[in-house]
Amino acid sequence: MTRTLFPIIILFTCLVSACVENDVKHVSRQKMTDIMTDIYLAEAYSSVVFDSTGMSANKNKDSLALYYKSVLNHHGVSLDEFSNSLRWYSSHPEEMDSMYINVLTELSTMEGLVNAASAN
């Protein structure tokens, strides 16, 4: 799951980071980790669409926009703050790598919990 989403987020991050200001106020690494973890989950959830023929792998962009808004509201971050933070992390690769390692750790932990629960 995380292997397929990682390139999408990296591509999104690169596109957002076209103009970078180094003095931009940014969201802390832990908060950004929490936000990005929820964004990954929203991306995955939006790609599970149920239609009259059953489950489809098409991404529902309307639902995804709603999920993004919900994630940002949940974490108390505006779209501008999130975008500025993504730009900042893009211009600080060491920080971005650390944050993504934390995101992947969180997602792996969640995946392990789900697998353990479904095994019982």
Order of alpha helices (4+ residues) and beta strands (2+ residues): alpha-alpha-beta-beta-alpha-alpha-alpha
